[in-house]
Amino acid sequence: MPKPKRHDLKGPFNDEIRRVMDERGWTKLEQFADHFGIGRTTVYTLVLGRHTAQGEWIKPSLDTLIRLARALQRPVDHLLERLYPELDLPKPSAQLGAKDAVMVPVVGIVGAGPGQSVERETSAVFVPNRVARGKRLAAYQVQGDSMCAGKRPICDGDLVVVNRNDKGASEQVVVARLADGSYVCKALKDDRFGRRLMSLNPLYTNNAPPIIPAEHVDEIIGRVVWVQGAVDS
């Protein structure tokens, strides 16, 4: 794929893509495309800004927009506003009770029970700016009820949003990737007995162990900072 000349870059996202490439020291669009799992031809189209015969942008799919939002660390609604500047897109402020909110893509499924190995874009969740400000966010859908207890239960079907810049402290709830490649939502515990992940509802573990030792944890993805119930009142 030849490198386009800067004066040829007329796409709606070329400046944002170039910003990320400059930050990472990349010189080729293939590096951006391959790293974030976006088709090379799609990235090239986004940068060059191809048009239909009627003069309209060739719009990327929703899946592509969600991947691009993750790559650029921008809310999806920010990208939609660039694609459709003529539209007055509604904001979710009335629903959330906040002046503004950002849309965080749901990037996978986590087990509050057995670990879930599926990682896929499923939907998105609105998070108030007061929660999102200064954080690197990702959202996951919960499967299982082993965390459905305590002051703020996290139950089957809920959406959890994590701050990837905060790996959590003892007694806080986190999303973690296990050594087998699956993902879980558990409470982090670190005391004289060692570091481990624990279920808050050990009587309902969905056939999963209520305690996961540190040696079975590959990475703490981030601390849970927002929970949206599967059924909102």
Secondary structure, DSSP 8 states (H G I E B T S, - for coil): -----GGG--STTHHHHHHHHHHHT--SHHHHHHHHT--HHHHHHHHHT-B-TTS-B----HHHHHHHHHHHT--HHHHHHHH-TTS----SHHHHTSS-EEEEEEEEEEESSS-B-------EEEEEHHHHTT--EEEEEEESSTT--SSS---TT-EEEEETT----TT-EEEEEETTS-EEEEEEEEETTEEEEE-S-TT--TTS-SEEEGGGEEEEEEEEEEEE-SS--
